Amino acid sequence: RGLEFYGDTAIRGGEIMEEIGEKFGYGRLLLFLELLDLLASSHQFRPLTSVDYVPNVDEHGTNIVHVVMGYILSNLSNTHMSEAAKLAGMSSSTFSRFFKKNSGQNFIDFVHKVRISQACNLLANSSESITEICFACGYNNISNFNRHFLKSKHVIPSVYRRMSLDRFEGETVRYLKGGLEPRADRPTPKGQRI
């Protein structure tokens, strides 16, 4: 239904959200948790809709979006709007409008976001080269990959990987000092598993 917060809660919530935008890593996470705690404990809110409100959900459209999302995720390195349109039973132009209306973004931008998200995961959690990751995520050349990655993450892939490793090394040091549980799903900086 959605909630609108007001008063001191809205003011402090806005301040925390601004602080979140300035922080990185665990500092950002801690501020987000502080925001959730503030909102959960507040009584200064009102619902945005009535109890009887039922959204008008187009079940057929939702099913098509799910099929297309599955296609994108299964064919990340070889995704084409024309194929997605065929799956949806639409022409490319009709599908383009449909996808924008139902997902809030155009098909190409969405595919790039999914590809960059997959690249971030691989950069942080694998030892594959950046070129291998580029091709695994559906980019045909490294310069195009670098351009899209920079536009989305504001750093190039090699810097993102380094930042990810630096963050992981910090976790490892804190673990060794007794501050964190081991994370068996992440390689150590030398490629060994904890």
C-alpha positions in Angstrom: 0.0 0.0 0.0 2.9 2.4 0.6 3.4 4.8 3.5 4.1 8.5 3.7 6.3 9.6 6.6 6.0 13.2 8.1 7.3 15.3 10.9 10.6 14.6 12.6 10.7 11.1 10.9 10.6 12.6 7.4 13.2 15.2 8.3 15.6 12.7 9.9 14.9 10.2 7.2 15.8 12.7 4.5 19.1 13.6 6.4 20.0 9.9 6.6 19.3 9.4 2.9 21.6 12.2 2.0 24.3 10.8 4.3 23.9 7.4 2.6 24.7 9.0 -0.7 28.0 10.2 0.6 29.2 7.0 2.2 30.6 3.7 0.9 30.8 0.1 2.0 29.8 -0.7 5.5 29.2 2.9 6.5 26.5 3.1 3.8 25.0 -0.2 5.1 25.0 1.0 8.7 23.2 4.2 7.7 20.6 2.2 5.7 19.9 0.0 8.8 19.6 3.2 10.9 17.0 4.5 8.4 15.1 1.2 8.5 15.1 1.3 12.3 13.9 4.9 12.3 11.0 4.1 9.9 10.1 0.9 11.7 9.9 2.6 15.1 8.0 5.7 13.9 4.4 6.5 14.4 4.5 9.5 12.1 3.2 8.0 8.9 0.0 7.5 7.0 -1.0 5.0 4.3 -1.0 6.2 0.7 -4.0 4.1 -0.3 -7.1 2.8 1.4 -7.4 -0.7 2.8 -9.8 -1.6 -0.1 -7.3 -0.6 -2.8 -6.5 -3.3 -5.3 -4.0 -2.5 -8.0 -5.1 -3.2 -11.6 -2.5 -5.9 -12.5 -2.4 -7.1 -16.0 -1.6 -10.8 -15.4 -0.9 -11.5 -19.0 1.6 -8.6 -19.2 3.3 -9.7 -16.0 3.7 -13.2 -17.4 5.3 -11.9 -20.6 7.7 -9.7 -18.6 8.7 -12.8 -16.6 9.3 -14.9 -19.8 11.4 -12.1 -21.3 13.4 -11.7 -18.1 14.1 -15.4 -18.1 15.2 -15.1 -21.7 17.6 -12.2 -20.9 19.1 -14.0 -17.9 19.6 -17.2 -19.9 21.0 -15.6 -23.0 23.0 -12.7 -21.5 25.8 -13.0 -24.0 23.5 -13.2 -27.0 20.3 -11.2 -26.2 18.4 -9.6 -29.0 15.2 -7.5 -28.8 13.8 -9.2 -31.9 14.0 -12.6 -30.1 12.4 -11.2 -27.0 9.6 -9.7 -29.1 9.0 -13.1 -30.7 8.7 -14.7 -27.3 6.2 -12.0 -26.4 4.3 -12.5 -29.6 4.8 -8.9 -30.7 6.5 -6.9 -33.3 9.7 -5.2 -32.2 8.2 -1.7 -32.0 5.2 -2.9 -30.1 7.4 -4.9 -27.7 9.7 -1.9 -27.2 6.7 0.2 -26.0 5.3 -2.7 -23.9 8.6 -3.4 -22.2 9.1 0.3 -21.3 5.6 0.6 -20.0 5.9 -2.6 -17.9 9.5 -2.3 -16.6 10.0 1.4 -16.5 13.1 1.3 -18.8 13.8 0.5 -22.4 15.0 -3.0 -23.3 18.5 -2.1 -24.3 19.2 -0.2 -21.1 17.8 -3.0 -19.0 20.0 -5.6 -20.8 23.0 -3.4 -20.1 22.1 -3.1 -16.4 21.9 -6.9 -16.1 25.1 -7.4 -18.0 27.0 -4.8 -15.8 25.5 -6.4 -12.7 26.8 -9.8 -13.8 30.2 -8.3 -14.6 30.4 -6.8 -11.1 29.7 -10.2 -9.6 32.4 -11.8 -11.7 34.9 -9.1 -11.0 34.4 -9.4 -7.3 34.1 -13.1 -7.0 36.2 -14.8 -9.8 39.7 -14.8 -11.1 38.6 -14.5 -14.7 40.4 -11.8 -16.7 38.5 -8.6 -17.5 38.5 -9.6 -21.2 36.9 -13.0 -20.4 34.3 -11.3 -18.2 33.6 -8.8 -21.0 32.7 -11.5 -23.4 30.9 -13.7 -20.8 28.6 -10.8 -20.2 27.7 -10.2 -23.8 30.0 -7.4 -24.9 31.8 -7.9 -28.2 34.8 -5.7 -27.4 36.5 -4.4 -24.4 36.2 -0.7 -25.2 32.4 -1.0 -25.4 32.4 -2.9 -22.1 34.6 -0.4 -20.4 32.5 2.5 -21.6 29.2 0.9 -20.4 30.8 -0.1 -17.1 32.2 3.4 -16.5 28.9 5.0 -17.3 27.1 2.7 -14.8 29.6 2.4 -12.0 31.7 5.5 -12.4 34.9 3.5 -12.4 36.5 1.1 -14.9 36.4 -2.6 -14.4 40.0 -3.0 -13.2 39.4 -0.3 -10.5 36.2 -2.0 -9.4 38.0 -5.3 -9.0 40.7 -3.6 -7.0 38.2 -1.9 -4.8 36.4 -5.2 -4.3 39.6 -7.0 -3.3 40.6 -4.2 -1.0 37.2 -4.5 0.7 37.6 -8.3 1.0 41.1 -7.9 2.4 39.7 -5.7 5.1 37.1 -8.3 5.9 39.9 -11.0 6.1 42.0 -8.9 8.4 39.0 -8.3 10.7 38.2 -12.0 10.6 41.7 -12.9 11.6 41.4 -10.5 14.5 38.2 -12.2 15.5 35.7 -9.6 14.3 34.0 -11.5 11.4 32.8 -15.0 10.5 34.6 -16.6 7.6 33.0 -16.3 4.1 33.6 -19.5 2.3 32.0 -18.2 -0.8 34.7 -15.6 -1.5 38.3 -16.3 -2.6 41.1 -14.9 -0.5 43.3 -12.3 -2.2 45.7 -15.1 -3.1 43.0 -17.2 -4.7 42.7 -19.6 -1.7 39.4 -20.2 0.0 38.9 -19.6 3.7 
